[in-house]
Structures are given as structure tokens and as C-alpha cells.
């Protein structure tokens, strides 16, 4: 594990790793920030579908 970390730090592609880490952090932040909004919207869609299916089934 230590050798893998040392190799990662020495590589010139380390900047790309940092960029990916920042992108992942940004995506996580967006998910945490808007998670409840998305959850509510998706729940409303599924409830609507369930109601329509129930009505159609009679």
C-alpha cells in the first residue's frame, strides 16, 4: 500500500488524479446539496405512476 501511494505521488499524472478527486468532491457536494430535492421529485413521479396504474387497473 505504501509503495502504491509513493508511486502515485511520484507520477507526473498525479495532476490528473487531483483533478478527478476535485471532480468527485464536486459531484458529492451537489448530491448532498440537492439530494432531498431530487428524492422528493422522484418520489412524486413514482407516486403519480402508481396512482395512474392503480386507476387503470380499476
PDB file of N, CA, C and O in Angstrom, chain B, residues numbered from 101:
ATOM      1  N   UNK B 101       0.827  -1.184   0.000  1.00  0.00           N
ATOM      2  CA  UNK B 101       0.000   0.000   0.000  1.00  0.00           C
ATOM      3  C   UNK B 101       0.873   1.250   0.000  1.00  0.00           C
ATOM      4  O   UNK B 101       0.605   2.205  -0.728  1.00  0.00           O
ATOM      5  N   UNK B 102       1.918   1.234   0.822  1.00  0.00           N
ATOM      6  CA  UNK B 102       2.811   2.383   0.902  1.00  0.00           C
ATOM      7  C   UNK B 102       3.497   2.621  -0.434  1.00  0.00           C
ATOM      8  O   UNK B 102       3.629   3.763  -0.874  1.00  0.00           O
ATOM      9  N   UNK B 103       3.939   1.535  -1.086  1.00  0.00           N
ATOM     10  CA  UNK B 103       4.604   1.664  -2.386  1.00  0.00           C
ATOM     11  C   UNK B 103       3.653   2.238  -3.429  1.00  0.00           C
ATOM     12  O   UNK B 103       4.062   3.034  -4.274  1.00  0.00           O
ATOM     13  N   UNK B 104       2.396   1.840  -3.371  1.00  0.00           N
ATOM     14  CA  UNK B 104       1.421   2.340  -4.327  1.00  0.00           C
ATOM     15  C   UNK B 104       1.206   3.845  -4.135  1.00  0.00           C
ATOM     16  O   UNK B 104       1.101   4.583  -5.115  1.00  0.00           O
ATOM     17  N   UNK B 105       1.143   4.296  -2.902  1.00  0.00           N
ATOM     18  CA  UNK B 105       0.972   5.724  -2.624  1.00  0.00           C
ATOM     19  C   UNK B 105       2.197   6.506  -3.075  1.00  0.00           C
ATOM     20  O   UNK B 105       2.069   7.581  -3.661  1.00  0.00           O
ATOM     21  N   UNK B 106       3.391   5.967  -2.802  1.00  0.00           N
ATOM     22  CA  UNK B 106       4.615   6.643  -3.231  1.00  0.00           C
ATOM     23  C   UNK B 106       4.677   6.738  -4.750  1.00  0.00           C
ATOM     24  O   UNK B 106       5.078   7.771  -5.288  1.00  0.00           O
ATOM     25  N   UNK B 107       4.286   5.678  -5.446  1.00  0.00           N
ATOM     26  CA  UNK B 107       4.292   5.687  -6.911  1.00  0.00           C
ATOM     27  C   UNK B 107       3.287   6.717  -7.422  1.00  0.00           C
ATOM     28  O   UNK B 107       3.561   7.423  -8.392  1.00  0.00           O
ATOM     29  N   UNK B 108       2.134   6.805  -6.779  1.00  0.00           N
ATOM     30  CA  UNK B 108       1.117   7.770  -7.181  1.00  0.00           C
ATOM     31  C   UNK B 108       1.624   9.196  -7.023  1.00  0.00           C
ATOM     32  O   UNK B 108       1.376  10.039  -7.885  1.00  0.00           O
ATOM     33  N   UNK B 109       2.329   9.475  -5.938  1.00  0.00           N
ATOM     34  CA  UNK B 109       2.847  10.819  -5.681  1.00  0.00           C
ATOM     35  C   UNK B 109       3.937  11.179  -6.677  1.00  0.00           C
ATOM     36  O   UNK B 109       4.018  12.329  -7.107  1.00  0.00           O
ATOM     37  N   UNK B 110       4.781  10.213  -7.054  1.00  0.00           N
ATOM     38  CA  UNK B 110       5.886  10.471  -7.976  1.00  0.00           C
ATOM     39  C   UNK B 110       5.441  10.632  -9.415  1.00  0.00           C
ATOM     40  O   UNK B 110       6.097  11.335 -10.184  1.00  0.00           O
ATOM     41  N   UNK B 111       4.352  10.004  -9.795  1.00  0.00           N
ATOM     42  CA  UNK B 111       3.929  10.031 -11.192  1.00  0.00           C
ATOM     43  C   UNK B 111       3.596  11.453 -11.636  1.00  0.00           C
ATOM     44  O   UNK B 111       3.107  12.272 -10.859  1.00  0.00           O
ATOM     45  N   UNK B 112       3.876  11.714 -12.904  1.00  0.00           N
ATOM     46  CA  UNK B 112       3.552  13.023 -13.458  1.00  0.00           C
ATOM     47  C   UNK B 112       2.060  13.147 -13.727  1.00  0.00           C
ATOM     48  O   UNK B 112       1.546  14.253 -13.892  1.00  0.00           O
ATOM     49  N   UNK B 113       1.377  12.036 -13.771  1.00  0.00           N
ATOM     50  CA  UNK B 113      -0.060  12.060 -13.985  1.00  0.00           C
ATOM     51  C   UNK B 113      -0.819  12.355 -12.700  1.00  0.00           C
ATOM     52  O   UNK B 113      -2.047  12.286 -12.670  1.00  0.00           O
ATOM     53  N   UNK B 114      -0.097  12.680 -11.649  1.00  0.00           N
ATOM     54  CA  UNK B 114      -0.732  12.973 -10.369  1.00  0.00           C
ATOM     55  C   UNK B 114      -1.698  14.138 -10.451  1.00  0.00           C
ATOM     56  O   UNK B 114      -2.695  14.180  -9.729  1.00  0.00           O
ATOM     57  N   UNK B 115      -1.402  15.090 -11.337  1.00  0.00           N
ATOM     58  CA  UNK B 115      -2.304  16.231 -11.501  1.00  0.00           C
ATOM     59  C   UNK B 115      -3.665  15.763 -11.984  1.00  0.00           C
ATOM     60  O   UNK B 115      -4.692  16.299 -11.567  1.00  0.00           O
ATOM     61  N   UNK B 116      -3.680  14.771 -12.858  1.00  0.00           N
ATOM     62  CA  UNK B 116      -4.952  14.232 -13.333  1.00  0.00           C
ATOM     63  C   UNK B 116      -5.703  13.587 -12.173  1.00  0.00           C
ATOM     64  O   UNK B 116      -6.927  13.688 -12.090  1.00  0.00           O
ATOM     65  N   UNK B 117      -4.977  12.930 -11.284  1.00  0.00           N
ATOM     66  CA  UNK B 117      -5.608  12.330 -10.113  1.00  0.00           C
ATOM     67  C   UNK B 117      -6.238  13.378  -9.221  1.00  0.00           C
ATOM     68  O   UNK B 117      -7.326  13.176  -8.683  1.00  0.00           O
ATOM     69  N   UNK B 118      -5.553  14.496  -9.067  1.00  0.00           N
ATOM     70  CA  UNK B 118      -6.096  15.594  -8.258  1.00  0.00           C
ATOM     71  C   UNK B 118      -7.352  16.154  -8.920  1.00  0.00           C
ATOM     72  O   UNK B 118      -8.333  16.464  -8.244  1.00  0.00           O
ATOM     73  N   UNK B 119      -7.316  16.280 -10.236  1.00  0.00           N
ATOM     74  CA  UNK B 119      -8.486  16.784 -10.953  1.00  0.00           C
ATOM     75  C   UNK B 119      -9.676  15.853 -10.772  1.00  0.00           C
ATOM     76  O   UNK B 119     -10.799  16.310 -10.554  1.00  0.00           O
ATOM     77  N   UNK B 120      -9.435  14.554 -10.861  1.00  0.00           N
ATOM     78  CA  UNK B 120     -10.518  13.592 -10.656  1.00  0.00           C
ATOM     79  C   UNK B 120     -11.040  13.660  -9.224  1.00  0.00           C
ATOM     80  O   UNK B 120     -12.244  13.543  -8.998  1.00  0.00           O
ATOM     81  N   UNK B 121     -10.159  13.845  -8.272  1.00  0.00           N
ATOM     82  CA  UNK B 121     -10.576  13.951  -6.874  1.00  0.00           C
ATOM     83  C   UNK B 121     -11.438  15.197  -6.666  1.00  0.00           C
ATOM     84  O   UNK B 121     -12.444  15.150  -5.958  1.00  0.00           O
ATOM     85  N   UNK B 122     -11.043  16.305  -7.281  1.00  0.00           N
ATOM     86  CA  UNK B 122     -11.843  17.531  -7.176  1.00  0.00           C
ATOM     87  C   UNK B 122     -13.206  17.361  -7.835  1.00  0.00           C
ATOM     88  O   UNK B 122     -14.218  17.825  -7.311  1.00  0.00           O
ATOM     89  N   UNK B 123     -13.228  16.697  -8.981  1.00  0.00           N
ATOM     90  CA  UNK B 123     -14.488  16.438  -9.667  1.00  0.00           C
ATOM     91  C   UNK B 123     -15.396  15.560  -8.813  1.00  0.00           C
ATOM     92  O   UNK B 123     -16.594  15.820  -8.702  1.00  0.00           O
ATOM     93  N   UNK B 124     -14.825  14.526  -8.213  1.00  0.00           N
ATOM     94  CA  UNK B 124     -15.593  13.646  -7.340  1.00  0.00           C
ATOM     95  C   UNK B 124     -16.132  14.410  -6.132  1.00  0.00           C
ATOM     96  O   UNK B 124     -17.276  14.207  -5.727  1.00  0.00           O
ATOM     97  N   UNK B 125     -15.312  15.281  -5.563  1.00  0.00           N
ATOM     98  CA  UNK B 125     -15.756  16.086  -4.422  1.00  0.00           C
ATOM     99  C   UNK B 125     -16.899  17.017  -4.829  1.00  0.00           C
ATOM    100  O   UNK B 125     -17.848  17.204  -4.068  1.00  0.00           O
ATOM    101  N   UNK B 126     -16.810  17.595  -6.015  1.00  0.00           N
ATOM    102  CA  UNK B 126     -17.866  18.482  -6.503  1.00  0.00           C
ATOM    103  C   UNK B 126     -19.167  17.713  -6.711  1.00  0.00           C
ATOM    104  O   UNK B 126     -20.237  18.182  -6.324  1.00  0.00           O
ATOM    105  N   UNK B 127     -19.077  16.538  -7.321  1.00  0.00           N
ATOM    106  CA  UNK B 127     -20.269  15.713  -7.543  1.00  0.00           C
ATOM    107  C   UNK B 127     -20.895  15.324  -6.205  1.00  0.00           C
ATOM    108  O   UNK B 127     -22.116  15.362  -6.052  1.00  0.00           O
ATOM    109  N   UNK B 128     -20.057  14.952  -5.241  1.00  0.00           N
ATOM    110  CA  UNK B 128     -20.568  14.590  -3.917  1.00  0.00           C
ATOM    111  C   UNK B 128     -21.258  15.785  -3.261  1.00  0.00           C
ATOM    112  O   UNK B 128     -22.306  15.628  -2.635  1.00  0.00           O
ATOM    113  N   UNK B 129     -20.683  16.962  -3.399  1.00  0.00           N
ATOM    114  CA  UNK B 129     -21.283  18.171  -2.829  1.00  0.00           C
ATOM    115  C   UNK B 129     -22.646  18.455  -3.455  1.00  0.00           C
ATOM    116  O   UNK B 129     -23.600  18.792  -2.753  1.00  0.00           O
ATOM    117  N   UNK B 130     -22.732  18.318  -4.763  1.00  0.00           N
ATOM    118  CA  UNK B 130     -24.008  18.535  -5.451  1.00  0.00           C
ATOM    119  C   UNK B 130     -25.040  17.508  -4.990  1.00  0.00           C
ATOM    120  O   UNK B 130     -26.203  17.846  -4.767  1.00  0.00           O
ATOM    121  N   UNK B 131     -24.612  16.255  -4.849  1.00  0.00           N
ATOM    122  CA  UNK B 131     -25.539  15.210  -4.409  1.00  0.00           C
ATOM    123  C   UNK B 131     -26.058  15.484  -3.001  1.00  0.00           C
ATOM    124  O   UNK B 131     -27.243  15.297  -2.722  1.00  0.00           O
ATOM    125  N   UNK B 132     -25.172  15.926  -2.123  1.00  0.00           N
ATOM    126  CA  UNK B 132     -25.589  16.220  -0.750  1.00  0.00           C
ATOM    127  C   UNK B 132     -26.506  17.439  -0.728  1.00  0.00           C
ATOM    128  O   UNK B 132     -27.497  17.464   0.002  1.00  0.00           O
ATOM    129  N   UNK B 133     -26.175  18.443  -1.525  1.00  0.00           N
ATOM    130  CA  UNK B 133     -26.946  19.681  -1.532  1.00  0.00           C
ATOM    131  C   UNK B 133     -28.346  19.486  -2.111  1.00  0.00           C
ATOM    132  O   UNK B 133     -29.330  19.966  -1.547  1.00  0.00           O
ATOM    133  N   UNK B 134     -28.431  18.781  -3.235  1.00  0.00           N
ATOM    134  CA  UNK B 134     -29.708  18.643  -3.926  1.00  0.00           C
ATOM    135  C   UNK B 134     -30.337  17.265  -3.754  1.00  0.00           C
ATOM    136  O   UNK B 134     -31.325  16.952  -4.418  1.00  0.00           O
ATOM    137  N   UNK B 135     -29.790  16.454  -2.889  1.00  0.00           N
ATOM    138  CA  UNK B 135     -30.290  15.094  -2.702  1.00  0.00           C
ATOM    139  C   UNK B 135     -31.740  15.043  -2.278  1.00  0.00           C
ATOM    140  O   UNK B 135     -32.518  14.257  -2.820  1.00  0.00           O
ATOM    141  N   UNK B 136     -32.117  15.870  -1.313  1.00  0.00           N
ATOM    142  CA  UNK B 136     -33.503  15.837  -0.833  1.00  0.00           C
ATOM    143  C   UNK B 136     -34.472  16.346  -1.892  1.00  0.00           C
ATOM    144  O   UNK B 136     -35.594  15.850  -1.996  1.00  0.00           O
ATOM    145  N   UNK B 137     -34.050  17.325  -2.675  1.00  0.00           N
ATOM    146  CA  UNK B 137     -34.902  17.842  -3.743  1.00  0.00           C
ATOM    147  C   UNK B 137     -35.143  16.773  -4.792  1.00  0.00           C
ATOM    148  O   UNK B 137     -36.273  16.572  -5.238  1.00  0.00           O
ATOM    149  N   UNK B 138     -34.084  16.092  -5.181  1.00  0.00           N
ATOM    150  CA  UNK B 138     -34.203  15.026  -6.173  1.00  0.00           C
ATOM    151  C   UNK B 138     -35.042  13.883  -5.608  1.00  0.00           C
ATOM    152  O   UNK B 138     -35.878  13.314  -6.310  1.00  0.00           O
ATOM    153  N   UNK B 139     -34.820  13.554  -4.349  1.00  0.00           N
ATOM    154  CA  UNK B 139     -35.583  12.479  -3.701  1.00  0.00           C
ATOM    155  C   UNK B 139     -37.072  12.799  -3.722  1.00  0.00           C
ATOM    156  O   UNK B 139     -37.891  11.931  -4.025  1.00  0.00           O
ATOM    157  N   UNK B 140     -37.421  14.023  -3.404  1.00  0.00           N
ATOM    158  CA  UNK B 140     -38.824  14.431  -3.390  1.00  0.00           C
ATOM    159  C   UNK B 140     -39.425  14.361  -4.790  1.00  0.00           C
ATOM    160  O   UNK B 140     -40.542  13.874  -4.964  1.00  0.00           O
ATOM    161  N   UNK B 141     -38.687  14.846  -5.785  1.00  0.00           N
ATOM    162  CA  UNK B 141     -39.188  14.841  -7.157  1.00  0.00           C
ATOM    163  C   UNK B 141     -39.378  13.421  -7.676  1.00  0.00           C
ATOM    164  O   UNK B 141     -40.397  13.117  -8.297  1.00  0.00           O
ATOM    165  N   UNK B 142     -38.411  12.557  -7.424  1.00  0.00           N
ATOM    166  CA  UNK B 142     -38.515  11.170  -7.884  1.00  0.00           C
ATOM    167  C   UNK B 142     -39.659  10.462  -7.159  1.00  0.00           C
ATOM    168  O   UNK B 142     -40.396   9.685  -7.766  1.00  0.00           O
ATOM    169  N   UNK B 143     -39.806  10.727  -5.879  1.00  0.00           N
ATOM    170  CA  UNK B 143     -40.918  10.144  -5.128  1.00  0.00           C
ATOM    171  C   UNK B 143     -42.266  10.567  -5.691  1.00  0.00           C
ATOM    172  O   UNK B 143     -43.184   9.752  -5.790  1.00  0.00           O
ATOM    173  N   UNK B 144     -42.388  11.835  -6.057  1.00  0.00           N
ATOM    174  CA  UNK B 144     -43.635  12.334  -6.636  1.00  0.00           C
ATOM    175  C   UNK B 144     -43.925  11.661  -7.970  1.00  0.00           C
ATOM    176  O   UNK B 144     -45.075  11.336  -8.264  1.00  0.00           O
ATOM    177  N   UNK B 145     -42.895  11.452  -8.775  1.00  0.00           N
ATOM    178  CA  UNK B 145     -43.071  10.780 -10.068  1.00  0.00           C
ATOM    179  C   UNK B 145     -43.562   9.354  -9.851  1.00  0.00           C
ATOM    180  O   UNK B 145     -44.511   8.916 -10.502  1.00  0.00           O
ATOM    181  N   UNK B 146     -42.919   8.629  -8.939  1.00  0.00           N
ATOM    182  CA  UNK B 146     -43.317   7.236  -8.684  1.00  0.00           C
ATOM    183  C   UNK B 146     -44.723   7.171  -8.111  1.00  0.00           C
ATOM    184  O   UNK B 146     -45.483   6.269  -8.462  1.00  0.00           O
ATOM    185  N   UNK B 147     -45.087   8.099  -7.240  1.00  0.00           N
ATOM    186  CA  UNK B 147     -46.449   8.121  -6.698  1.00  0.00           C
ATOM    187  C   UNK B 147     -47.472   8.373  -7.797  1.00  0.00           C
ATOM    188  O   UNK B 147     -48.547   7.773  -7.801  1.00  0.00           O
ATOM    189  N   UNK B 148     -47.137   9.255  -8.722  1.00  0.00           N
ATOM    190  CA  UNK B 148     -48.022   9.535  -9.844  1.00  0.00           C
ATOM    191  C   UNK B 148     -48.199   8.296 -10.718  1.00  0.00           C
ATOM    192  O   UNK B 148     -49.316   7.965 -11.118  1.00  0.00           O
ATOM    193  N   UNK B 149     -47.105   7.621 -11.006  1.00  0.00           N
ATOM    194  CA  UNK B 149     -47.167   6.398 -11.815  1.00  0.00           C
ATOM    195  C   UNK B 149     -48.006   5.342 -11.101  1.00  0.00           C
ATOM    196  O   UNK B 149     -48.840   4.685 -11.724  1.00  0.00           O
ATOM    197  N   UNK B 150     -47.788   5.177  -9.801  1.00  0.00           N
ATOM    198  CA  UNK B 150     -48.548   4.183  -9.034  1.00  0.00           C
ATOM    199  C   UNK B 150     -50.039   4.508  -9.045  1.00  0.00           C
ATOM    200  O   UNK B 150     -50.867   3.608  -9.178  1.00  0.00           O
ATOM    201  N   UNK B 151     -50.384   5.779  -8.907  1.00  0.00           N
ATOM    202  CA  UNK B 151     -51.789   6.188  -8.926  1.00  0.00           C
ATOM    203  C   UNK B 151     -52.418   5.910 -10.281  1.00  0.00           C
ATOM    204  O   UNK B 151     -53.533   5.393 -10.358  1.00  0.00           O
ATOM    205  N   UNK B 152     -51.706   6.251 -11.349  1.00  0.00           N
ATOM    206  CA  UNK B 152     -52.230   6.025 -12.693  1.00  0.00           C
ATOM    207  C   UNK B 152     -52.395   4.541 -12.984  1.00  0.00           C
ATOM    208  O   UNK B 152     -53.380   4.138 -13.602  1.00  0.00           O
ATOM    209  N   UNK B 153     -51.442   3.723 -12.544  1.00  0.00           N
ATOM    210  CA  UNK B 153     -51.558   2.281 -12.749  1.00  0.00           C
ATOM    211  C   UNK B 153     -52.720   1.706 -11.949  1.00  0.00           C
ATOM    212  O   UNK B 153     -53.445   0.835 -12.429  1.00  0.00           O
ATOM    213  N   UNK B 154     -52.889   2.194 -10.743  1.00  0.00           N
ATOM    214  CA  UNK B 154     -53.992   1.730  -9.901  1.00  0.00           C
ATOM    215  C   UNK B 154     -55.337   2.096 -10.519  1.00  0.00           C
ATOM    216  O   UNK B 154     -56.271   1.294 -10.512  1.00  0.00           O
ATOM    217  N   UNK B 155     -55.428   3.307 -11.052  1.00  0.00           N
ATOM    218  CA  UNK B 155     -56.656   3.755 -11.706  1.00  0.00           C
ATOM    219  C   UNK B 155     -56.922   2.940 -12.962  1.00  0.00           C
ATOM    220  O   UNK B 155     -58.060   2.543 -13.213  1.00  0.00           O
ATOM    221  N   UNK B 156     -55.891   2.688 -13.749  1.00  0.00           N
ATOM    222  CA  UNK B 156     -56.045   1.926 -14.987  1.00  0.00           C
ATOM    223  C   UNK B 156     -56.439   0.477 -14.701  1.00  0.00           C
ATOM    224  O   UNK B 156     -57.185  -0.128 -15.471  1.00  0.00           O
ATOM    225  N   UNK B 157     -55.944  -0.074 -13.603  1.00  0.00           N
ATOM    226  CA  UNK B 157     -56.254  -1.462 -13.264  1.00  0.00           C
ATOM    227  C   UNK B 157     -57.692  -1.600 -12.762  1.00  0.00           C
ATOM    228  O   UNK B 157     -58.275  -2.684 -12.797  1.00  0.00           O
ATOM    229  N   UNK B 158     -58.250  -0.487 -12.297  1.00  0.00           N
ATOM    230  CA  UNK B 158     -59.643  -0.485 -11.875  1.00  0.00           C
ATOM    231  C   UNK B 158     -59.822  -1.023 -10.530  1.00  0.00           C
ATOM    232  O   UNK B 158     -60.947  -1.086 -10.034  1.00  0.00           O
TER     233      UNK B 158
END
